[in-house]
Amino acid sequence: MNQYETVFILTPVLSDAQMKEAVEKFKGILTAEGAEIINEENWGMKKLAYPIEKKTTGFYQLIEFKAEPSVIEKLELQYRRDERVFRYLTVKQEKYAAQYAEKRRSLKQQKAEEA
């Protein structure tokens, strides 16, 4: 199994419930295909670098997971079919990127515990 990271941008016209439902849909696709979800981060609404479909903001979501390479094709097919998704990017994390991501998660967790 390889470790992957996927970031996708959802349209800003969604309500909170609709956004969470879309995220759960993609997490469900991953778990149904046997992927192990390591981390999930909601980055919230952010300004886009350039307008996409006449919209200047979008909901950003990050999911880190371990899966077989065949799962990526199925996940990205669902991204393309879903009209709520503007853009997406899925990358395979190399050894050092995975270590960095682990370190970043642990630092974030420590800060949350201190607060």
N, C-alpha and C positions, 0 to 999 in steps of 0.2 A: 504494500500500500504506500502511496505517495502522499505527501502533505501538500494541500492546496489552500489558496486564499482567494476568495471571490468578493468583489465589490460591485454593487449595482446601485443605480440611481432610479428612484421611483418618482413618478409625476407629482408635483406639489398640490394638485387639486384633490388629493385623497384625504379623507379624515384619518384620525389616529387609528381607529378601529380597522379601516380598510388597509392602511399601511401595515399594521401588525398581521392582518390576515394574509397579505401578500408575502410577507417574510415567512410566516408559518408554512405557506404553500411550498416555498423553495426549500425550507428546512425539511419538510415532509418528503419531498422528492429525494433529497440526499439520504435521509435515513431509510427510505424504502429501498434504495439501491445498495444499502449496506455500508454507507459512509458513517464515520464517527465524527460528530461535530465537536471540535475542540474549544472554539471561542466564537462569540457573536457580539458584535458591537453596533449599536445604533448611533451614528454620527449626527443624526438630526438633519434639519433643513439647512442647506448651505447654498450659497450663490454659485452658479455655474460660471465657468471661464468664458463661455460664449452661449448665446441663446440656442436652445434646442426645441424645435416645434413651437417657437415663439414664447417659450417659458425661460425664465432667468434663474429659477431656483429648483431644487429637487431634494428628496429625502435620500440620504446616503446610508447604506447598510453594508457591513463587513461580516463575512462568515469564514472562519478557518476550519478546515476539516481534513480528515484522512480518508482516502478512497482509492479505488482502482481507476486507472485512466479512462475506462469506458464510461464511467459515471459522468465525466465532464461533458461529453457530447450530449447526453440526455438532459443535463441541467441547462446547457446553453440553448438547446432546442426550446425548452420551456421559457427561457428568457425572451427569445425571439417571438414566441407565440403570445406572450403576455403584453397587452397594450399599456400596462401600467409602468413597464420598465423602459426607461430612456436609453441607458447605456449600461454595459456590464463589462467586467474584465476578470478573468480567472487565470491565475498564475500558479505554477508549481513552485513550491518553496524548496530551495536547495538547503543543504545542511546548515549553513551559516545563517540563512534567512530564518529558518525554523528556530534556531537557537536565539536569535535576536527577538523574534516574536514571543518566545517563551519568557525571555527576560523582561520585555515590555509589559506582558501580562502580569508578571509577578510584581513589578514596580507599581503598576496601576492598582493591584490588589492591596499592596502595602499602604498606599496613600488613602485608599478607601477605608481601611481598617483604622488608620490614624485619625480620620475625620470624625 
